[in-house]
Amino acid sequence: MTVPPQLAQLIEAILMVATEPASIQDIAAATGVDAQSVENTILALQRTYNGEVPEHPRHGFELRQVAEGWRIYARDEYSHVIERFVIGEKTSRLSQAALETLAVVAYRQPVTRGQISAIRGVNVDGVVRTLTARGLIEETGTSESGALHYCTTSQFLEAFGLRSLDDLPPMAPYYPAADQLPDVMDEIESLRR
């Protein structure tokens, strides 16, 4: 199959209107071009946007691979300008409680509400409902006791610019390892009594 000369432009057009990260396979299907040619073109576009191609200045946006697809993002160093630009629009940030709960889910998944509450030391029912409604976490089954398990979603990966959960920053060295957490939880409970 021959690669149309306008493949880069076709890919750019798709990425500009995509509402979620576009996979190589989806772009290949839409353009009628083989997946390898699409991937090579995306990587060439990424180098061009980063100013790695002679006579092409670095762009104010970049092409990132996130949540098993590709998407165009404004560069992080321009976030202060972007924030000023969108300040008049309806923006909704996550509360401190939501961020803490989201961190527990991201690092401990699958995790139940009870486990999240025990780690945070507060009731998290409302926060879990909010995070679920925003599509950042989802129910992924039940434990033997019937409690719902929660995990992060691909929308979480996209929102935080991660390819996978492996891209999460490492836990602080003083934080107990996952296998030690039940013992720590028992110790906390004994102190509460």
Disulfide bonds with the S-S distance in Angstrom:
none
